[in-house]
Amino acid sequence: MQSTKEMERAAADGDISAMTALGKLSLIGQAGTLSAVDGTKLLLAAAEGGSGEADSVISVLIAADAKDLRDWSLALGYLQRGAERGWPSAQEQLCLVACDRSLVLAVQSGRREHAVWEKLRDSVDVPALLRAPPAVMVSKAPRVMTIRGFASPAECGWMIERSRARMTPAQVFDWQTGKASTHSSRTNSAVRFNILDTDFILALLRARIADATRFARTSLEEVNILHYEAGQEFKRHFDWFDAADESSAAEICAKGQRAATFLIYLNDDFEGAETEFPLIGLRYKGTPGDALFFLNVDEAGKPDRMTLHAGLAPATGEKWLLSQWIRGIPGVGV
């Protein structure tokens, strides 16, 4: 593996692979003195130089901060170019979001007609992909809502497969140290998606979550995918931080209170494993694509102790779940 200095020299000489690799490392602060801005410039240069991988990363950077449909169109343009250049992930994602299913089936069977990636891109209905289905209030105190069909089966399967090989023991926030660590109260596994792990599909899901919850996308933490094997659980806990605790207060000051939690159920081939709210007698088990959204704070913005909840263990099978924690202040109307 090349060192950062070696990559810098290769990138300076116009090596597209080195520019892409160095740009990616810069985005997550692992390229020495190079900043995320430097990384974006390197990736743009690599994309212009012919890197389908760089195209795919730039697509995510644009989608992650997209303000309107023009931005989403630009992001799709980079994804299309990445697909045209043979980047497998770009091709797979474009097939997933395209509305022309007959053309998708042709591509998946190996038939590639002229301008196929452009045609697939043109068939993408971005407004429909961004629009969240209506929520149903199932509890007013605490505020808990469900959303049927929030994600498509294809999106659910995509997130499971993107996570399967990367699972590690799940952690909890240690109020004494102010850091995350493993604990006997949580025995499942998890994987977190940083900006490099994020792809166009996940960027769409995050935008849809922001639409459903009326929080700004900047309030969304990094996504976690959770996996529970039979017998694994996350015992009763709160998602909010206790301002009376010094380390938690520092966390709130730095990043804001964890005001809400949004869960997407990715599969249903298991028994048990409901999300339980014991203080209000509520247990919920969604079908693939269903979502559960709850506010961790009351209307005054104070931690709501009625949100005590648990991830119960599957009796059989395995459970997959997308978990999105949200910081800050709820939007008007939530």
N, C-alpha and C positions, 0 to 999 in steps of 0.2 A: 504494500500500500504506500502511495506517495505521501511525503510530508507536505505540510502547507506550503513551505518554501519551494519545494519542487513543483507543486501545482501552480504556484504563482509564476514561476519561470516558464513553465509550459504554456500557461494561459497567455502570458505576455508575448510568447512566440506564435500565438494564434491557434493553439491546440484546443479544438472545440470540446473534446471530452474533459480536459482539465478545466476549461472555463465553466462548464456545466457543474462539475463536481465542486469546484471552489465556490461557485455562486450558491449552491445548495448549502454548503457548510456555513457560508456567511449569513444566511437567513436565520440560522439557529445559534449564531454566536460562537461557532467553532472554527473560525478561520483567522485566528490571530487578531490583528487590528482591523480587519475588514468588517464593515458594518453591513446591516441588512440592505441598505441603499446600494452599497458596493456590490452586494450579491445580486440584486435585481439588475443592475447594469451589466454584470457579467452574463447573467442568464439571457438577457435581451440580445446581447452580442452573440451568444452561442446559438440562440434561436435564429437570428438572421444569418448565421453561418451554416445552418442546416441541421441543427440538433432537434430531433423530435422529442427527446426527453425534456429539453429546455422549453420547447413549446408547451408541453404538458404542464410544467411547473408554472410558467407565466400565466397560463389559463387559470390556474388556481389562485394565483396572487390577484388577478383582476376580479375573479368571481368572489373572492373572500371579502372584497371591499366594494362590490358593485353597487352603484347608486340608482341605476335605471336600466332599461332594456338595452340601451346602446352599449353599456358596459358588459352586459351578459352576452350580447352579440359579439363583442370583441373577444371575450373569453372563449366563446364557442369557435371563433375563427382560429385562435391558437390551437384549440383542441383538434379541430379539423386538420390543420397543417401537421400537427404531431401524428395524426392518424395516417395522413398521406405519406409521411416520411417513414412509416412502418413501426411507430412506437406502439407496442401491443396494448398497454393500458389505455392510451388515447383511443385506439380502435374499439376496445371493449366498452369503454364508457360512452362513446358516441352511439354505439349500437344499443346500449341500455336506455338512453334518453330519447332516441329517435321515435317518432310516431309511425313512420312507414315500416310496419312490422314485416311486410312481405319482402322489402328490400333488406331488412336486417336478416331475415332467414336466408336470403340468397347469399349475403356476405358470409354468414356463419357456415354455410354449406360449401363455401369456396368459390362462389361465382362473384366476380368483381367487375361490374360493368363500368363504363367510362364515367368519371367524376362521381363515383359512388359515395365518397366521403362528403363531398359538397351536398349531394342530394340528401344524405342522412342528416347533415347539419340543418339544411333548409326545412326539414320536417319536424324539427324540435319545437315544441310549444312551450316556450320559456314561461309565459304568464301562468299557464296551468301547472307547471312544475314548481313554481314559487308559491302558489296559492294553497293555504292550509284549509282543510275541511273545518266545519264548525265544531266548536267545543261544547260539551254537555257538562253542566255543573252537577257533581254527585255529592258534594258537601260544601256548605257555606262557611262552616267553622270547624276545622280550617278550610281554606278555599282549595278544593280539589276538583279537577276537571278531567274528562276523558275525551279523546278524539279518535273516532273510528276511521280506519283507512288512511292514517296520516302519511305513511310511507308505502310504496309499492312492494309487492313480493320480490321483485328483481332488486330493488334497493336494499331490502333486508338481506337477501342472499349475498349481495355484493359486500356488504359490511361484515358479514360473518366470515366470508372467505378472506377478506383483507386482514382479519384479526387472528385467524385460527393459529397461525404459526408463531405469533408474537406474544402469547399470553404469559404473564408472570403473576406471582401471588399478589392479590389486591392489598392495598394499604389503607390506613385510616390516619386522620390528622391527630397528632399527639399534642394535646394542649400543654403538656409540661415542657416539651422541647420546641414546639412550634414547627415541627417537621412531620412528614409522613413516614409511617413505619407499619410493618405487619403486626397484627394483633389477633388473638384468639376469637375475638368477636366477629371477625370477618375471614371466612375460609375460602371464598371464591377466588377466581383469577380475573385479571383485567389488563387492558392495554390502553395507553393514552395516545391520541393523535395530535402531534404538533403540526406546524405549518407544512413541513416536508412530507409528513404522512398523509396530510389532507389531499384529497383529489376533487375533481369537479363534482362528483356525486355527493360527497360529504359537504362541499360548499353549498350545494343546492339544499341539502337537508338542514343545514344551519340557517340559511336564509329563510326557509319555511318555518323553522322553530321560532325565529325572531318575529315572523309575521303572526304566528299563532299566539305568542306570549305577549307581544307588544313591548318587548325589550329591544334595546339597540343591539345590533350584532356584536358591537364592541364589548357588550356586557357578558357575552358567552365565554365560558372557560373552554379549555381544550376538551374535546369529546373523549369519553371513555367508552370502550366496549367491554361489557361484563360477561363472564361465563361462569355458570354454576353447574357442576356435576352433581349427581345424586348425593344428597347428604350435605352439600356445601351451602352456607348461608351467610347473610349479613344481619347480625342480631339487631335488636331495637336500638335506634340511634336518631340523632337529629342531624340535619345537613347544615343548619345555621351555625355561626360562630358565636361564642359567649364573650361579649365585650368585657365582662368582669374578669376574665382571664387575661393575663398580660400578653402571652404569645398570640392568643386569638384577637385581642384588641389591636395588636400590631398588624396582623393579617387583614383585619377590617380596614385599618387606616391605609394600608398599602394598596389593597385591591377592592375594597368595598365588601359589604355583607353578602353572604350567599343567600340571595333573596328567594330563589325559586329553583325547582328541580323539574326536568323534563325527561321522561323515559319513553323509549320506543321499543316495543316488544318485537324481536326479530324472528322468533320461531314459536311453535306451540307443541312440538312433539315431546312433551314431558308431562308428568303428573305432579300436582301441587305447585310449589314455588310461586305462590301469589305474593304481591306486594301488600303488606299488612299495615293498617293504621289501627292499633289496638285500642286507643282511647276513644275512637268513634265507631268501632265495630265494623270497619270496612276492610275487605280483602278484594284485590283486583288482579285478574289475569287476562291480559289482552291476547288477541289473535295476532298473527304476523302483520306488522304495519300499524297496529293500534298504539296510541300514545296515552300517557298519564302525565298530567301537569299539576303541580301543587306549589302554592306560595308558602315559603318557610317563615315568612314574617306576617304580622297582622296588618291591619289597615293603617296603623300608626308607624309601621316599619320596624316594630319590635319583634324579636324572636318569638315564634308561636309554639309553645310547648305541646299543643295539640297535634303538631306534625310528627310526633314520635312515630317512626315507621321501621319496618324490617323487610328484608328480602328473604322470604322463607325458602327452605331447601326443597329441591325437587325430590320426590319419592322415587321416581324413575326417570330416565332420559337426561337431557342436558338443556339448560336454559341459556339463551343469548339475549342480551339487552343493550341498547344504546343509552348511555346516561349523559345528560347535558346539564351541568350546574350553571347557574346564572347569577351574576353579581349585580349590585346596584339597586335601582328603584324601578318598580313596575310601571309600565306605561299606563296612560289614561284609559280607563275602561276595564282593566283586568279585575 
